[in-house]
């Protein structure tokens, strides 16, 4: 069943149930009013019957004729019964099937008797005159009231059926209207594949609802997928090139060594070259493993103190690089230690900040490096500033591409993987990485992470 039909059916059933409850309440109130009205009418008939038959001898002719004319307007299946309740009088037997002695006893006590017997309505009243105390029982059928209730019930059932159909159709139209943007999104999504990843869903800037959030989320996902595919293509091409160079050197040295006999010194020199190239391959393989680590899905996000990570990392690099001075600054630290907790992948964040810190030390030629940790209400920021060689303006747009290295950085050891890895880790944590740099003046990387 489609979502449109499910919404329409749910909407129709809900409105049908609500309307049915209202109609049931209205029907029962109408039936109660109709019954009470007929019972009151029967009580009036009982009074008229009492005057007409029990006080006939006491009324003058004109009044008697008036009472008699009122009494002639009988009701359907109307019957009247008069029972003397004087002491010593025996009740006639058998009593009508809708009467028993207990009912007459209640009438004698002055209680109001009203009840239904099948389609008949029964009323009993106590009547006193000079002849004694009587129980007057009137029974009749309320044909008009029953027809009225029957017609009302049929009308309500018809309206309920028609309302169910109308509400279902309205529900389908409303569901279609609501789901139309989602249907358009699905159609657009189906047209997107690896050959046209540049396509995006339309984001209506005037809307601030779930549909806008869905379109925005899907577009951001496409951004990440497109960037991942482009990065993968660059990665494969550059990695092949980087691996090919040391392999070519190793194969060349092996072939040269096998062409003819060499002196021990020449063999030793060839082995040394092969060892150096093998070390390059080993270092490159380790970098590639680290580069692919965020995509392996290993590890679990957890909560930890961000300030403690910074302190441990700075202490570690001070031991590894004792010459440069690493200055540390904490800004706007919250007074509540709980607010220093950050939820994320500890090792990955450590690798990212460590790579930035190591680059700052390496490219500043062992001069001072400043690391600043700043807290806001919704974010934390880590900035690492050095006074090194800087990054040329034309190279800044490419520094996060795997294996890319700026011209002024080629004389320094490295493979151009570190910053690409940092950017990947930051994106995993929904953060931002900003760069400010100029040649010979230094570089500042600012890493912003949301809480």
VOPAGU-2260 file (C-alpha; in pm, 1 decimal, decimal comma):
REM VOPAGU-2260
SITE   aa  ch    i         X         Y         Z
SITE  UNK   A    0       0,0       0,0       0,0
SITE  UNK   A    1     134,1     340,6     -95,4
SITE  UNK   A    2     196,4     606,6     165,0
SITE  UNK   A    3     -64,9     825,8      -5,2
SITE  UNK   A    4    -337,6     563,2      42,2
SITE  UNK   A    5    -229,8     493,0     399,7
SITE  UNK   A    6    -256,0     862,2     486,6
SITE  UNK   A    7    -594,5     889,5     310,7
SITE  UNK   A    8    -734,4     579,1     484,3
SITE  UNK   A    9    -607,1     686,5     826,0
SITE  UNK   A   10    -745,7    1037,2     774,5
SITE  UNK   A   11   -1083,8     898,0     658,1
SITE  UNK   A   12   -1114,8     646,6     943,0
SITE  UNK   A   13   -1025,3     905,1    1203,6
SITE  UNK   A   14   -1284,5    1152,0    1074,5
SITE  UNK   A   15   -1539,6     870,5    1029,9
SITE  UNK   A   16   -1492,5     760,3    1391,4
SITE  UNK   A   17   -1521,6    1117,7    1517,0
SITE  UNK   A   18   -1836,7    1179,9    1311,8
SITE  UNK   A   19   -1984,1     843,5    1419,0
SITE  UNK   A   20   -1934,2     930,1    1787,3
SITE  UNK   A   21   -2103,2    1268,0    1737,1
SITE  UNK   A   22   -2395,5    1107,7    1550,3
SITE  UNK   A   23   -2434,7     834,7    1813,9
SITE  UNK   A   24   -2446,8    1095,1    2089,0
SITE  UNK   A   25   -2696,4    1302,5    1890,4
SITE  UNK   A   26   -2913,4     995,4    1817,9
SITE  UNK   A   27   -2924,7     880,5    2180,9
SITE  UNK   A   28   -3007,8    1231,0    2304,2
SITE  UNK   A   29   -3283,3    1260,7    2042,7
SITE  UNK   A   30   -3423,1     918,6    2134,1
SITE  UNK   A   31   -3422,0    1007,8    2502,3
SITE  UNK   A   32   -3601,0    1335,1    2434,1
SITE  UNK   A   33   -3857,3    1159,0    2209,3
SITE  UNK   A   34   -3929,0     892,6    2472,0
SITE  UNK   A   35   -3961,1    1146,4    2751,9
SITE  UNK   A   36   -4192,7    1358,1    2538,3
SITE  UNK   A   37   -4416,8    1056,8    2466,2
SITE  UNK   A   38   -4415,1     949,8    2831,5
SITE  UNK   A   39   -4529,1    1302,0    2929,3
SITE  UNK   A   40   -4803,3    1276,9    2670,4
SITE  UNK   A   41   -4913,0     939,8    2813,2
SITE  UNK   A   42   -4925,3    1090,8    3161,2
SITE  UNK   A   43   -5154,5    1362,3    3026,0
SITE  UNK   A   44   -5369,5    1089,5    2868,0
SITE  UNK   A   45   -5384,6     912,4    3202,2
SITE  UNK   A   46   -5507,9    1232,3    3368,6
SITE  UNK   A   47   -5768,6    1280,4    3094,7
SITE  UNK   A   48   -5881,7     918,1    3122,6
SITE  UNK   A   49   -5911,5     952,7    3500,8
SITE  UNK   A   50   -6128,7    1260,7    3470,0
SITE  UNK   A   51   -6336,4    1110,5    3190,8
SITE  UNK   A   52   -6416,7     778,1    3354,1
SITE  UNK   A   53   -6368,2     817,7    3727,7
SITE  UNK   A   54   -6526,2    1162,0    3775,0
SITE  UNK   A   55   -6796,0    1144,6    3511,8
SITE  UNK   A   56   -7068,9    1178,8    3770,9
SITE  UNK   A   57   -6908,4    1490,7    3921,6
SITE  UNK   A   58   -6859,5    1694,9    3602,1
SITE  UNK   A   59   -7125,3    1910,4    3438,3
SITE  UNK   A   60   -7225,3    1822,4    3086,8
SITE  UNK   A   61   -7019,1    2092,8    2911,6
SITE  UNK   A   62   -6694,9    2007,7    3093,8
SITE  UNK   A   63   -6755,4    1636,9    3048,3
SITE  UNK   A   64   -6805,2    1680,2    2674,6
SITE  UNK   A   65   -6475,1    1871,6    2653,8
SITE  UNK   A   66   -6286,4    1603,5    2840,3
SITE  UNK   A   67   -6452,5    1335,8    2630,2
SITE  UNK   A   68   -6357,0    1508,3    2302,1
SITE  UNK   A   69   -5995,6    1537,3    2416,9
SITE  UNK   A   70   -6002,9    1172,2    2510,4
SITE  UNK   A   71   -6142,2    1066,2    2171,8
SITE  UNK   A   72   -5808,7    1151,3    2006,6
SITE  UNK   A   73   -5664,1     810,8    2086,7
SITE  UNK   A   74   -5305,3     704,0    2026,6
SITE  UNK   A   75   -5196,7     397,2    1827,5
SITE  UNK   A   76   -5268,6      77,6    2024,7
SITE  UNK   A   77   -5372,7     288,4    2323,0
SITE  UNK   A   78   -5519,9      99,4    2615,9
SITE  UNK   A   79   -5624,5     228,7    2957,4
SITE  UNK   A   80   -5650,3      30,6    3276,6
SITE  UNK   A   81   -5800,5     137,5    3609,6
SITE  UNK   A   82   -5728,5     -55,6    3925,9
SITE  UNK   A   83   -5872,4      26,4    4268,6
SITE  UNK   A   84   -5604,7      25,3    4533,9
SITE  UNK   A   85   -5843,6      39,4    4827,5
SITE  UNK   A   86   -5779,9    -203,2    5108,3
SITE  UNK   A   87   -5963,1    -531,3    5067,6
SITE  UNK   A   88   -6005,6    -492,3    4693,0
SITE  UNK   A   89   -5856,9    -774,2    4492,2
SITE  UNK   A   90   -5679,9    -702,7    4164,6
SITE  UNK   A   91   -5838,3    -864,8    3861,5
SITE  UNK   A   92   -5666,8   -1165,4    3722,0
SITE  UNK   A   93   -5496,5   -1221,7    3495,5
SITE  UNK   A   94   -5315,5    -888,2    3467,1
SITE  UNK   A   95   -5189,3    -779,1    3121,8
SITE  UNK   A   96   -4851,8    -923,0    3033,8
SITE  UNK   A   97   -4681,4    -587,1    3067,7
SITE  UNK   A   98   -4813,6    -540,3    3425,2
SITE  UNK   A   99   -4754,2    -711,6    3757,4
SITE  UNK   A  100   -4853,9    -645,0    4115,1
SITE  UNK   A  101   -4515,9    -493,4    4205,2
SITE  UNK   A  102   -4568,4    -218,6    3946,6
SITE  UNK   A  103   -4914,7    -141,1    4080,2
SITE  UNK   A  104   -4774,0    -138,0    4432,4
SITE  UNK   A  105   -4518,0     122,6    4323,1
SITE  UNK   A  106   -4794,9     331,0    4163,2
SITE  UNK   A  107   -4991,5     312,3    4488,5
SITE  UNK   A  108   -4692,2     455,7    4674,0
SITE  UNK   A  109   -4698,0     752,7    4436,2
SITE  UNK   A  110   -4387,4     658,0    4240,3
SITE  UNK   A  111   -4363,1     760,8    3875,6
SITE  UNK   A  112   -4376,7     457,0    3647,7
SITE  UNK   A  113   -4233,3     483,3    3296,4
SITE  UNK   A  114   -4097,7     194,9    3093,0
SITE  UNK   A  115   -4101,7      24,1    2755,7
SITE  UNK   A  116   -4244,2    -314,4    2680,3
SITE  UNK   A  117   -4141,1    -412,3    2331,5
SITE  UNK   A  118   -4268,5    -135,9    2102,0
SITE  UNK   A  119   -4518,2     -20,6    2364,9
SITE  UNK   A  120   -4466,7     262,2    2610,1
SITE  UNK   A  121   -4624,1     220,1    2954,9
SITE  UNK   A  122   -4708,5     493,8    3208,4
SITE  UNK   A  123   -4871,1     449,2    3550,4
SITE  UNK   A  124   -5003,0     724,9    3777,3
SITE  UNK   A  125   -5180,6     738,6    4116,6
SITE  UNK   A  126   -5521,9     905,5    4108,1
SITE  UNK   A  127   -5739,9     993,2    4406,5
SITE  UNK   A  128   -6104,4    1100,8    4411,8
SITE  UNK   A  129   -6408,5    1057,5    4636,1
SITE  UNK   A  130   -6431,9     694,1    4533,3
SITE  UNK   A  131   -6085,4     611,6    4663,0
SITE  UNK   A  132   -5732,2     561,2    4529,7
SITE  UNK   A  133   -5678,6     422,1    4181,0
SITE  UNK   A  134   -5385,4     311,5    3969,8
SITE  UNK   A  135   -5429,1     442,6    3616,9
SITE  UNK   A  136   -5212,2     267,2    3356,6
SITE  UNK   A  137   -5196,2     388,5    2996,2
SITE  UNK   A  138   -5012,6     197,8    2724,4
SITE  UNK   A  139   -4964,4     303,7    2361,1
SITE  UNK   A  140   -4720,3     285,5    2074,1
SITE  UNK   A  141   -4529,3     595,8    1962,5
SITE  UNK   A  142   -4547,3     531,5    1588,1
SITE  UNK   A  143   -4453,0     889,8    1498,5
SITE  UNK   A  144   -4154,7     895,3    1734,9
SITE  UNK   A  145   -4035,0     553,8    1618,2
SITE  UNK   A  146   -4061,5     656,4    1253,3
SITE  UNK   A  147   -3878,5     978,4    1332,8
SITE  UNK   A  148   -3595,4     790,4    1506,5
SITE  UNK   A  149   -3581,7     531,8    1227,4
SITE  UNK   A  150   -3556,5     802,6     960,6
SITE  UNK   A  151   -3296,5     988,0    1166,4
SITE  UNK   A  152   -3089,1     670,3    1198,9
SITE  UNK   A  153   -3108,8     601,3     824,4
SITE  UNK   A  154   -3014,9     960,7     747,6
SITE  UNK   A  155   -2716,8     944,4     982,7
SITE  UNK   A  156   -2597,2     616,1     831,2
SITE  UNK   A  157   -2628,2     763,1     481,6
SITE  UNK   A  158   -2437,3    1075,3     585,0
SITE  UNK   A  159   -2169,0     861,4     751,3
SITE  UNK   A  160   -2126,2     653,2     436,3
SITE  UNK   A  161   -2114,1     959,2     212,7
SITE  UNK   A  162   -1878,0    1134,7     454,8
SITE  UNK   A  163   -1646,1     832,8     453,3
SITE  UNK   A  164   -1619,5     844,9      73,6
SITE  UNK   A  165   -1581,1    1223,5      60,9
SITE  UNK   A  166   -1323,5    1233,1     341,8
SITE  UNK   A  167   -1127,6     949,8     177,3
SITE  UNK   A  168   -1116,4    1140,0    -153,0
SITE  UNK   A  169   -1022,0    1460,8      28,7
SITE  UNK   A  170    -757,5    1265,6     219,6
SITE  UNK   A  171    -613,3    1128,6    -106,0
SITE  UNK   A  172    -602,9    1478,0    -253,8
SITE  UNK   A  173    -447,7    1621,1      61,2
SITE  UNK   A  174    -191,9    1337,7      77,8
SITE  UNK   A  175    -111,9    1389,3    -292,0
SITE  UNK   A  176     -68,9    1761,5    -231,3
SITE  UNK   A  177     155,2    1703,9      71,2
SITE  UNK   A  178     360,0    1424,1     -87,4
SITE  UNK   A  179     394,9    1590,7    -428,3
SITE  UNK   A  180     732,2    1751,9    -340,2
SITE  UNK   A  181     857,2    1416,8    -208,3
SITE  UNK   A  182     747,8    1248,5    -533,5
SITE  UNK   A  183     935,3    1512,3    -731,6
SITE  UNK   A  184    1240,5    1454,0    -512,3
SITE  UNK   A  185    1222,4    1078,3    -570,1
SITE  UNK   A  186    1197,5    1131,2    -946,9
SITE  UNK   A  187    1501,2    1360,4    -937,5
SITE  UNK   A  188    1690,4    1117,5    -712,0
SITE  UNK   A  189    1632,2     832,0    -958,4
SITE  UNK   A  190    1788,5    1037,6   -1235,5
SITE  UNK   A  191    2111,4    1091,8   -1039,7
SITE  UNK   A  192    2390,3     842,4   -1097,9
SITE  UNK   A  193    2768,8     834,0   -1106,7
SITE  UNK   A  194    2777,7    1017,6   -1439,9
SITE  UNK   A  195    2578,0    1322,7   -1322,7
SITE  UNK   A  196    2656,9    1359,6    -954,5
SITE  UNK   A  197    2660,5    1735,8   -1002,9
SITE  UNK   A  198    2277,3    1740,5   -1007,1
SITE  UNK   A  199    2106,7    1856,3    -688,3
SITE  UNK   A  200    1756,3    1871,8    -545,5
SITE  UNK   A  201    1586,6    2209,9    -546,2
SITE  UNK   A  202    1602,9    2381,7    -208,1
SITE  UNK   A  203    1323,7    2635,2    -163,4
SITE  UNK   A  204    1473,6    2914,7      50,5
SITE  UNK   A  205    1126,5    3025,7     161,4
SITE  UNK   A  206    1049,9    2693,4     330,9
SITE  UNK   A  207    1173,8    2595,6     673,0
SITE  UNK   A  208    1007,2    2256,8     709,9
SITE  UNK   A  209    1104,5    1889,1     698,6
SITE  UNK   A  210    1099,2    1884,8     315,6
SITE  UNK   A  211    1359,7    2160,7     307,9
SITE  UNK   A  212    1568,1    1966,4     560,4
SITE  UNK   A  213    1532,2    1647,2     352,1
SITE  UNK   A  214    1645,6    1822,9      33,7
SITE  UNK   A  215    1934,2    1991,4     214,2
SITE  UNK   A  216    2045,5    1666,2     379,4
SITE  UNK   A  217    2031,5    1475,1      50,6
SITE  UNK   A  218    2227,9    1749,0    -129,8
SITE  UNK   A  219    2493,5    1748,7     140,6
SITE  UNK   A  220    2512,6    1370,9     110,0
SITE  UNK   A  221    2561,8    1408,5    -266,3
SITE  UNK   A  222    2834,6    1664,3    -196,6
SITE  UNK   A  223    3013,8    1412,5      20,7
SITE  UNK   A  224    2966,2    1129,9    -230,5
SITE  UNK   A  225    3087,9    1344,3    -519,5
SITE  UNK   A  226    3386,6    1461,1    -317,5
SITE  UNK   A  227    3458,8    1101,9    -212,5
SITE  UNK   A  228    3448,9     976,0    -571,4
SITE  UNK   A  229    3669,5    1260,5    -694,9
SITE  UNK   A  230    3906,6    1201,4    -405,9
SITE  UNK   A  231    3909,7     830,2    -479,8
SITE  UNK   A  232    3993,4     890,5    -845,4
SITE  UNK   A  233    4272,3    1131,2    -753,9
SITE  UNK   A  234    4384,0     896,6    -480,1
SITE  UNK   A  235    4411,8     597,7    -714,3
SITE  UNK   A  236    4595,3     798,0    -980,5
SITE  UNK   A  237    4839,8     962,7    -740,0
SITE  UNK   A  238    4888,7     650,0    -530,9
SITE  UNK   A  239    4974,0     451,1    -844,9
SITE  UNK   A  240    5226,6     716,7    -939,7
SITE  UNK   A  241    5377,2     734,8    -591,5
SITE  UNK   A  242    5405,4     355,7    -564,4
SITE  UNK   A  243    5540,3     318,0    -916,1
SITE  UNK   A  244    5848,6     534,8    -856,6
SITE  UNK   A  245    6007,4     331,7    -572,6
SITE  UNK   A  246    5904,4       5,4    -739,8
SITE  UNK   A  247    6072,8     116,2   -1062,9
SITE  UNK   A  248    6387,6     204,4    -869,7
SITE  UNK   A  249    6388,2    -132,4    -688,5
SITE  UNK   A  250    6330,3    -331,9   -1007,9
SITE  UNK   A  251    6601,3    -129,3   -1188,9
SITE  UNK   A  252    6858,6    -196,1    -916,2
SITE  UNK   A  253    6774,6    -566,3    -911,5
SITE  UNK   A  254    6807,5    -595,9   -1291,3
SITE  UNK   A  255    7134,9    -398,2   -1289,6
SITE  UNK   A  256    7277,0    -619,0   -1016,6
SITE  UNK   A  257    7186,5    -933,7   -1211,7
SITE  UNK   A  258    7339,0    -825,9   -1545,5
SITE  UNK   A  259    7694,2    -901,9   -1442,7
SITE  UNK   A  260    7919,7    -965,8   -1151,8
SITE  UNK   A  261    7976,4    -672,8    -918,7
SITE  UNK   A  262    8208,0    -598,7    -637,3
SITE  UNK   A  263    8082,3    -632,3    -280,5
SITE  UNK   A  264    8076,2    -254,6    -252,5
SITE  UNK   A  265    7856,8    -225,3    -562,0
SITE  UNK   A  266    7621,2    -495,7    -432,0
SITE  UNK   A  267    7610,1    -317,4     -97,8
SITE  UNK   A  268    7526,4      10,3    -273,0
SITE  UNK   A  269    7243,5    -158,4    -468,8
SITE  UNK   A  270    7102,9    -312,1    -152,9
SITE  UNK   A  271    7117,7      23,8      15,9
SITE  UNK   A  272    6917,2     183,7    -267,9
SITE  UNK   A  273    6668,4    -104,1    -260,0
SITE  UNK   A  274    6635,2     -64,9     118,8
SITE  UNK   A  275    6573,7     309,8      93,3
SITE  UNK   A  276    6307,7     262,1    -173,4
SITE  UNK   A  277    6149,1     -16,6      33,4
SITE  UNK   A  278    6139,6     218,4     333,0
SITE  UNK   A  279    5963,8     475,9     113,1
SITE  UNK   A  280    5710,1     212,3      13,6
SITE  UNK   A  281    5659,5     114,3     378,9
SITE  UNK   A  282    5607,6     474,9     489,0
SITE  UNK   A  283    5371,5     534,5     198,6
SITE  UNK   A  284    5172,3     219,1     283,5
SITE  UNK   A  285    5133,6     333,9     644,6
SITE  UNK   A  286    5011,1     674,5     528,2
SITE  UNK   A  287    4762,1     510,1     292,9
SITE  UNK   A  288    4631,9     289,0     575,3
SITE  UNK   A  289    4583,6     593,7     794,3
SITE  UNK   A  290    4415,3     771,3     504,7
SITE  UNK   A  291    4161,5     491,3     466,0
SITE  UNK   A  292    4103,7     442,6     842,4
SITE  UNK   A  293    3803,3     677,5     876,3
SITE  UNK   A  294    3613,0     472,0     616,4
SITE  UNK   A  295    3667,7     138,5     785,8
SITE  UNK   A  296    3400,8     206,1    1049,1
SITE  UNK   A  297    3619,6      79,6    1333,3
SITE  UNK   A  298    3585,8     218,0    1680,0
SITE  UNK   A  299    3299,6     377,1    1864,5
SITE  UNK   A  300    3228,9     742,2    1930,7
SITE  UNK   A  301    3259,8     821,5    2300,2
SITE  UNK   A  302    3274,9    1118,3    2538,3
SITE  UNK   A  303    3607,6    1253,9    2656,7
SITE  UNK   A  304    3766,0    1575,7    2781,9
SITE  UNK   A  305    3887,8    1780,9    2485,5
SITE  UNK   A  306    4128,7    1985,3    2695,1
SITE  UNK   A  307    4296,0    1666,8    2820,1
SITE  UNK   A  308    4348,5    1547,8    2459,7
SITE  UNK   A  309    4517,8    1879,8    2374,6
SITE  UNK   A  310    4741,6    1864,0    2682,5
SITE  UNK   A  311    4846,5    1503,2    2611,2
SITE  UNK   A  312    4915,0    1582,2    2245,0
SITE  UNK   A  313    5121,2    1892,0    2319,1
SITE  UNK   A  314    5321,8    1700,3    2579,1
SITE  UNK   A  315    5390,4    1423,3    2328,2
SITE  UNK   A  316    5514,6    1662,7    2058,2
SITE  UNK   A  317    5727,2    1857,8    2303,7
SITE  UNK   A  318    5913,8    1534,6    2376,2
SITE  UNK   A  319    5946,7    1448,0    2005,4
SITE  UNK   A  320    6044,9    1804,0    1900,6
SITE  UNK   A  321    6219,7    1969,5    2194,1
SITE  UNK   A  322    6364,6    2260,4    1992,8
SITE  UNK   A  323    6052,8    2455,5    1886,8
SITE  UNK   A  324    5851,6    2624,3    2153,0
SITE  UNK   A  325    5488,5    2511,3    2149,7
SITE  UNK   A  326    5278,9    2768,7    2332,4
SITE  UNK   A  327    4935,4    2666,4    2452,7
SITE  UNK   A  328    4639,6    2894,5    2520,2
SITE  UNK   A  329    4294,6    2805,3    2654,9
SITE  UNK   A  330    4025,7    3066,1    2593,2
SITE  UNK   A  331    3673,8    3097,1    2737,9
SITE  UNK   A  332    3685,1    2763,6    2919,0
SITE  UNK   A  333    3346,7    2678,8    3077,0
SITE  UNK   A  334    3338,6    2665,7    3456,0
SITE  UNK   A  335    3140,8    2340,9    3447,1
SITE  UNK   A  336    3377,8    2048,5    3369,6
SITE  UNK   A  337    3086,6    1860,2    3210,4
SITE  UNK   A  338    3084,0    2116,2    2928,7
SITE  UNK   A  339    3443,1    2023,1    2841,7
SITE  UNK   A  340    3322,1    1680,8    2732,1
SITE  UNK   A  341    3315,2    1614,0    2357,7
SITE  UNK   A  342    3156,1    1316,5    2185,4
SITE  UNK   A  343    3353,7    1182,1    1890,0
SITE  UNK   A  344    3627,0     945,4    1774,6
SITE  UNK   A  345    3915,3    1016,2    2009,4
SITE  UNK   A  346    4194,8     860,0    1802,0
SITE  UNK   A  347    4082,3    1025,8    1478,8
SITE  UNK   A  348    4063,3    1372,3    1636,0
SITE  UNK   A  349    4405,8    1309,3    1786,7
SITE  UNK   A  350    4544,5    1216,0    1443,2
SITE  UNK   A  351    4390,8    1526,9    1282,2
SITE  UNK   A  352    4524,9    1775,9    1538,5
SITE  UNK   A  353    4854,2    1586,8    1550,9
SITE  UNK   A  354    4897,6    1618,2    1172,6
SITE  UNK   A  355    4830,5    1993,2    1186,5
SITE  UNK   A  356    5073,1    2034,3    1475,8
SITE  UNK   A  357    5341,3    1825,4    1304,1
SITE  UNK   A  358    5307,1    2027,1     981,0
SITE  UNK   A  359    5334,5    2352,7    1176,4
SITE  UNK   A  360    5655,7    2230,6    1341,5
SITE  UNK   A  361    5798,9    2090,9    1016,3
SITE  UNK   A  362    5731,3    2389,9     789,8
SITE  UNK   A  363    5820,5    2656,0    1051,0
SITE  UNK   A  364    6176,4    2517,0    1064,8
SITE  UNK   A  365    6171,0    2462,3    1438,6
SITE  UNK   A  366    6039,9    2807,2    1532,5
SITE  UNK   A  367    5756,8    2878,8    1771,3
SITE  UNK   A  368    5411,8    2727,1    1719,2
SITE  UNK   A  369    5097,2    2854,5    1894,3
SITE  UNK   A  370    4800,7    2625,4    1969,7
SITE  UNK   A  371    4480,4    2784,4    2096,9
SITE  UNK   A  372    4167,4    2608,8    2226,6
SITE  UNK   A  373    3854,2    2826,2    2240,6
SITE  UNK   A  374    3504,3    2729,8    2361,9
SITE  UNK   A  375    3169,4    2884,9    2263,2
SITE  UNK   A  376    2813,6    2786,9    2351,0
SITE  UNK   A  377    2775,0    2551,8    2052,8
SITE  UNK   A  378    3126,9    2496,8    1916,6
SITE  UNK   A  379    3487,7    2447,8    2010,7
SITE  UNK   A  380    3774,7    2580,2    1800,3
SITE  UNK   A  381    4135,4    2469,0    1776,1
SITE  UNK   A  382    4374,0    2703,8    1593,7
SITE  UNK   A  383    4736,5    2615,9    1517,7
SITE  UNK   A  384    4953,6    2904,4    1403,4
SITE  UNK   A  385    5312,9    2893,1    1280,4
SITE  UNK   A  386    5562,9    3139,1    1129,1
SITE  UNK   A  387    5685,3    2905,3     859,9
SITE  UNK   A  388    5714,2    2912,2     483,3
SITE  UNK   A  389    5340,7    2958,5     428,7
SITE  UNK   A  390    5131,3    2829,0     141,9
SITE  UNK   A  391    5122,3    3011,3    -194,7
SITE  UNK   A  392    4782,1    3156,4    -284,9
SITE  UNK   A  393    4756,0    2949,9    -604,5
SITE  UNK   A  394    4814,6    2626,7    -410,8
SITE  UNK   A  395    4567,1    2686,4    -126,2
SITE  UNK   A  396    4269,3    2554,4    -324,0
SITE  UNK   A  397    4443,8    2217,9    -373,2
SITE  UNK   A  398    4615,6    2147,0     -43,8
SITE  UNK   A  399    4342,5    1905,3      72,5
SITE  UNK   A  400    4380,9    1692,9    -241,9
SITE  UNK   A  401    4562,6    1365,1    -164,1
SITE  UNK   A  402    4930,8    1365,1    -270,9
SITE  UNK   A  403    4925,3    1733,1    -367,5
SITE  UNK   A  404    5223,8    1934,5    -247,9
SITE  UNK   A  405    5293,0    2304,2    -301,6
SITE  UNK   A  406    5610,6    2402,0    -485,0
SITE  UNK   A  407    5777,0    2550,0    -177,1
SITE  UNK   A  408    5705,3    2229,2      24,7
SITE  UNK   A  409    5865,5    1974,8    -210,0
SITE  UNK   A  410    6200,8    1996,9     -36,3
SITE  UNK   A  411    6039,7    1883,4     291,2
SITE  UNK   A  412    5969,9    1516,8     364,6
SITE  UNK   A  413    5612,8    1395,2     316,6
SITE  UNK   A  414    5363,3    1256,1      66,9
SITE  UNK   A  415    5081,5    1511,9      67,1
SITE  UNK   A  416    4839,0    1286,2     253,1
SITE  UNK   A  417    4823,1    1448,7     598,0
SITE  UNK   A  418    4595,8    1746,2     520,6
SITE  UNK   A  419    4360,9    1530,1     310,6
SITE  UNK   A  420    4327,9    1297,8     608,6
SITE  UNK   A  421    4263,6    1590,8     844,1
SITE  UNK   A  422    3987,0    1726,4     621,4
SITE  UNK   A  423    3827,7    1381,9     600,9
SITE  UNK   A  424    3825,3    1341,7     980,6
SITE  UNK   A  425    3682,0    1692,1    1031,7
SITE  UNK   A  426    3397,3    1623,0     785,2
SITE  UNK   A  427    3321,4    1298,0     968,5
SITE  UNK   A  428    3255,3    1507,3    1280,2
SITE  UNK   A  429    3046,0    1771,8    1091,8
SITE  UNK   A  430    3318,4    2027,4    1150,5
SITE  UNK   A  431    3497,7    2289,3     941,7
SITE  UNK   A  432    3865,0    2341,8     860,7
SITE  UNK   A  433    3972,4    2694,5     761,7
SITE  UNK   A  434    4307,3    2813,6     631,0
SITE  UNK   A  435    4479,4    3150,0     652,6
SITE  UNK   A  436    4829,5    3165,8     504,1
SITE  UNK   A  437    5078,6    3376,4     313,6
SITE  UNK   A  438    5432,0    3288,3     202,6
SITE  UNK   A  439    5713,2    3368,5     443,8
SITE  UNK   A  440    5465,9    3491,6     706,9
SITE  UNK   A  441    5320,3    3166,1     827,1
SITE  UNK   A  442    5001,9    2958,6     829,7
SITE  UNK   A  443    4703,1    2930,9    1059,6
SITE  UNK   A  444    4465,3    2633,9    1051,1
SITE  UNK   A  445    4138,2    2670,5    1245,6
SITE  UNK   A  446    3942,0    2354,9    1321,6
SITE  UNK   A  447    3580,8    2410,2    1436,2
SITE  UNK   A  448    3375,1    2123,6    1581,5
SITE  UNK   A  449    3011,5    2137,4    1693,7
SITE  UNK   A  450    2904,7    1998,8    2030,4
